[in-house]
């Protein structure tokens, strides 16, 4: 994958059902693995990059994925409009 865990790269493993995600990265004391299982919904995979033979993802997008925040601009606009209406009452 042309990446190094020792360089701070995080390896993400997502099960075929896309309901289970494991994150592997190195800390000072050794390797750490985090596991997140969804009770509802599925993890959305980033676009595949054939050059690196992986699915590269930015740190902020990874955090949003782990926190369960869906990046859907249309939903975000609806939510913002609803919040504005609440404040202008």
Biotite code that builds the C-alpha atoms (Angstrom):
import biotite.structure as struc

atoms = struc.array([
    struc.Atom([0.000, 0.000, 0.000], chain_id="A", res_id=1, res_name="UNK", atom_name="CA", element="C"),
    struc.Atom([3.077, 2.209, -0.070], chain_id="A", res_id=2, res_name="UNK", atom_name="CA", element="C"),
    struc.Atom([2.395, 3.403, 3.485], chain_id="A", res_id=3, res_name="UNK", atom_name="CA", element="C"),
    struc.Atom([4.130, 3.083, 6.823], chain_id="A", res_id=4, res_name="UNK", atom_name="CA", element="C"),
    struc.Atom([2.347, 2.716, 10.152], chain_id="A", res_id=5, res_name="UNK", atom_name="CA", element="C"),
    struc.Atom([5.483, 4.114, 11.821], chain_id="A", res_id=6, res_name="UNK", atom_name="CA", element="C"),
    struc.Atom([5.075, 7.363, 9.839], chain_id="A", res_id=7, res_name="UNK", atom_name="CA", element="C"),
    struc.Atom([1.698, 8.064, 11.396], chain_id="A", res_id=8, res_name="UNK", atom_name="CA", element="C"),
    struc.Atom([-0.400, 6.503, 8.664], chain_id="A", res_id=9, res_name="UNK", atom_name="CA", element="C"),
    struc.Atom([-3.642, 4.931, 9.842], chain_id="A", res_id=10, res_name="UNK", atom_name="CA", element="C"),
    struc.Atom([-4.746, 1.681, 8.268], chain_id="A", res_id=11, res_name="UNK", atom_name="CA", element="C"),
    struc.Atom([-8.508, 1.278, 7.956], chain_id="A", res_id=12, res_name="UNK", atom_name="CA", element="C"),
    struc.Atom([-10.124, -2.113, 7.575], chain_id="A", res_id=13, res_name="UNK", atom_name="CA", element="C"),
    struc.Atom([-13.834, -2.258, 6.749], chain_id="A", res_id=14, res_name="UNK", atom_name="CA", element="C"),
    struc.Atom([-15.744, -5.539, 6.690], chain_id="A", res_id=15, res_name="UNK", atom_name="CA", element="C"),
    struc.Atom([-17.599, -6.679, 3.587], chain_id="A", res_id=16, res_name="UNK", atom_name="CA", element="C"),
    struc.Atom([-20.952, -5.792, 5.205], chain_id="A", res_id=17, res_name="UNK", atom_name="CA", element="C"),
    struc.Atom([-19.521, -2.253, 5.812], chain_id="A", res_id=18, res_name="UNK", atom_name="CA", element="C"),
    struc.Atom([-20.870, -2.318, 9.386], chain_id="A", res_id=19, res_name="UNK", atom_name="CA", element="C"),
    struc.Atom([-17.505, -2.979, 11.097], chain_id="A", res_id=20, res_name="UNK", atom_name="CA", element="C"),
    struc.Atom([-14.412, -0.780, 10.888], chain_id="A", res_id=21, res_name="UNK", atom_name="CA", element="C"),
    struc.Atom([-10.991, -1.317, 12.479], chain_id="A", res_id=22, res_name="UNK", atom_name="CA", element="C"),
    struc.Atom([-8.331, 1.386, 12.631], chain_id="A", res_id=23, res_name="UNK", atom_name="CA", element="C"),
    struc.Atom([-4.684, 0.452, 13.164], chain_id="A", res_id=24, res_name="UNK", atom_name="CA", element="C"),
    struc.Atom([-1.977, 2.962, 14.011], chain_id="A", res_id=25, res_name="UNK", atom_name="CA", element="C"),
    struc.Atom([1.257, 3.266, 15.964], chain_id="A", res_id=26, res_name="UNK", atom_name="CA", element="C"),
    struc.Atom([1.655, 5.162, 19.232], chain_id="A", res_id=27, res_name="UNK", atom_name="CA", element="C"),
    struc.Atom([4.761, 5.552, 21.400], chain_id="A", res_id=28, res_name="UNK", atom_name="CA", element="C"),
    struc.Atom([4.013, 2.377, 23.362], chain_id="A", res_id=29, res_name="UNK", atom_name="CA", element="C"),
    struc.Atom([3.143, 0.181, 20.395], chain_id="A", res_id=30, res_name="UNK", atom_name="CA", element="C"),
    struc.Atom([0.334, -0.570, 17.975], chain_id="A", res_id=31, res_name="UNK", atom_name="CA", element="C"),
    struc.Atom([-3.257, 0.441, 18.744], chain_id="A", res_id=32, res_name="UNK", atom_name="CA", element="C"),
    struc.Atom([-6.424, -0.921, 17.146], chain_id="A", res_id=33, res_name="UNK", atom_name="CA", element="C"),
    struc.Atom([-9.797, 0.778, 17.436], chain_id="A", res_id=34, res_name="UNK", atom_name="CA", element="C"),
    struc.Atom([-13.002, -1.008, 16.458], chain_id="A", res_id=35, res_name="UNK", atom_name="CA", element="C"),
    struc.Atom([-16.325, 0.613, 15.542], chain_id="A", res_id=36, res_name="UNK", atom_name="CA", element="C"),
    struc.Atom([-19.445, -1.415, 14.786], chain_id="A", res_id=37, res_name="UNK", atom_name="CA", element="C"),
    struc.Atom([-22.560, 0.261, 13.407], chain_id="A", res_id=38, res_name="UNK", atom_name="CA", element="C"),
    struc.Atom([-25.944, -0.853, 14.700], chain_id="A", res_id=39, res_name="UNK", atom_name="CA", element="C"),
    struc.Atom([-27.677, 0.843, 11.783], chain_id="A", res_id=40, res_name="UNK", atom_name="CA", element="C"),
    struc.Atom([-26.437, 2.031, 8.393], chain_id="A", res_id=41, res_name="UNK", atom_name="CA", element="C"),
    struc.Atom([-23.154, 1.305, 6.668], chain_id="A", res_id=42, res_name="UNK", atom_name="CA", element="C"),
    struc.Atom([-19.780, 2.990, 6.362], chain_id="A", res_id=43, res_name="UNK", atom_name="CA", element="C"),
    struc.Atom([-19.332, 4.852, 3.088], chain_id="A", res_id=44, res_name="UNK", atom_name="CA", element="C"),
    struc.Atom([-16.056, 4.007, 1.374], chain_id="A", res_id=45, res_name="UNK", atom_name="CA", element="C"),
    struc.Atom([-13.920, 6.773, -0.143], chain_id="A", res_id=46, res_name="UNK", atom_name="CA", element="C"),
    struc.Atom([-13.067, 6.586, -3.834], chain_id="A", res_id=47, res_name="UNK", atom_name="CA", element="C"),
    struc.Atom([-10.546, 3.934, -4.837], chain_id="A", res_id=48, res_name="UNK", atom_name="CA", element="C"),
    struc.Atom([-7.136, 5.190, -6.027], chain_id="A", res_id=49, res_name="UNK", atom_name="CA", element="C"),
    struc.Atom([-5.597, 2.651, -8.450], chain_id="A", res_id=50, res_name="UNK", atom_name="CA", element="C"),
    struc.Atom([-2.196, 4.378, -8.286], chain_id="A", res_id=51, res_name="UNK", atom_name="CA", element="C"),
    struc.Atom([-1.788, 3.718, -4.557], chain_id="A", res_id=52, res_name="UNK", atom_name="CA", element="C"),
    struc.Atom([-3.982, 0.589, -4.663], chain_id="A", res_id=53, res_name="UNK", atom_name="CA", element="C"),
    struc.Atom([-5.946, 1.942, -1.692], chain_id="A", res_id=54, res_name="UNK", atom_name="CA", element="C"),
    struc.Atom([-8.839, 4.143, -0.605], chain_id="A", res_id=55, res_name="UNK", atom_name="CA", element="C"),
    struc.Atom([-7.115, 7.339, 0.580], chain_id="A", res_id=56, res_name="UNK", atom_name="CA", element="C"),
    struc.Atom([-9.041, 9.523, 3.009], chain_id="A", res_id=57, res_name="UNK", atom_name="CA", element="C"),
    struc.Atom([-8.311, 12.842, 4.714], chain_id="A", res_id=58, res_name="UNK", atom_name="CA", element="C"),
    struc.Atom([-8.074, 12.916, 8.520], chain_id="A", res_id=59, res_name="UNK", atom_name="CA", element="C"),
    struc.Atom([-11.185, 15.133, 8.909], chain_id="A", res_id=60, res_name="UNK", atom_name="CA", element="C"),
    struc.Atom([-13.195, 12.744, 6.726], chain_id="A", res_id=61, res_name="UNK", atom_name="CA", element="C"),
    struc.Atom([-12.021, 9.789, 8.818], chain_id="A", res_id=62, res_name="UNK", atom_name="CA", element="C"),
    struc.Atom([-13.075, 11.558, 12.018], chain_id="A", res_id=63, res_name="UNK", atom_name="CA", element="C"),
    struc.Atom([-16.479, 12.325, 10.506], chain_id="A", res_id=64, res_name="UNK", atom_name="CA", element="C"),
    struc.Atom([-16.859, 8.684, 9.437], chain_id="A", res_id=65, res_name="UNK", atom_name="CA", element="C"),
    struc.Atom([-15.965, 7.373, 12.905], chain_id="A", res_id=66, res_name="UNK", atom_name="CA", element="C"),
    struc.Atom([-18.292, 9.876, 14.587], chain_id="A", res_id=67, res_name="UNK", atom_name="CA", element="C"),
    struc.Atom([-21.114, 8.831, 12.258], chain_id="A", res_id=68, res_name="UNK", atom_name="CA", element="C"),
    struc.Atom([-21.443, 12.210, 10.557], chain_id="A", res_id=69, res_name="UNK", atom_name="CA", element="C"),
    struc.Atom([-22.729, 11.826, 7.007], chain_id="A", res_id=70, res_name="UNK", atom_name="CA", element="C"),
    struc.Atom([-21.336, 14.338, 4.537], chain_id="A", res_id=71, res_name="UNK", atom_name="CA", element="C"),
    struc.Atom([-24.452, 15.096, 2.534], chain_id="A", res_id=72, res_name="UNK", atom_name="CA", element="C"),
    struc.Atom([-24.542, 18.754, 1.433], chain_id="A", res_id=73, res_name="UNK", atom_name="CA", element="C"),
    struc.Atom([-28.296, 18.679, 0.753], chain_id="A", res_id=74, res_name="UNK", atom_name="CA", element="C"),
    struc.Atom([-29.115, 17.423, 4.261], chain_id="A", res_id=75, res_name="UNK", atom_name="CA", element="C"),
    struc.Atom([-26.701, 19.948, 5.767], chain_id="A", res_id=76, res_name="UNK", atom_name="CA", element="C"),
    struc.Atom([-28.475, 22.814, 3.976], chain_id="A", res_id=77, res_name="UNK", atom_name="CA", element="C"),
    struc.Atom([-31.883, 21.630, 5.211], chain_id="A", res_id=78, res_name="UNK", atom_name="CA", element="C"),
    struc.Atom([-30.563, 21.419, 8.769], chain_id="A", res_id=79, res_name="UNK", atom_name="CA", element="C"),
    struc.Atom([-29.043, 24.913, 8.565], chain_id="A", res_id=80, res_name="UNK", atom_name="CA", element="C"),
    struc.Atom([-32.280, 26.388, 7.205], chain_id="A", res_id=81, res_name="UNK", atom_name="CA", element="C"),
    struc.Atom([-34.249, 24.759, 10.036], chain_id="A", res_id=82, res_name="UNK", atom_name="CA", element="C"),
    struc.Atom([-31.807, 26.138, 12.619], chain_id="A", res_id=83, res_name="UNK", atom_name="CA", element="C"),
    struc.Atom([-32.067, 29.644, 11.138], chain_id="A", res_id=84, res_name="UNK", atom_name="CA", element="C"),
    struc.Atom([-35.863, 29.538, 11.360], chain_id="A", res_id=85, res_name="UNK", atom_name="CA", element="C"),
    struc.Atom([-35.611, 28.611, 15.049], chain_id="A", res_id=86, res_name="UNK", atom_name="CA", element="C"),
    struc.Atom([-33.408, 31.632, 15.800], chain_id="A", res_id=87, res_name="UNK", atom_name="CA", element="C"),
    struc.Atom([-35.526, 34.125, 13.834], chain_id="A", res_id=88, res_name="UNK", atom_name="CA", element="C"),
    struc.Atom([-38.800, 33.397, 15.648], chain_id="A", res_id=89, res_name="UNK", atom_name="CA", element="C"),
])
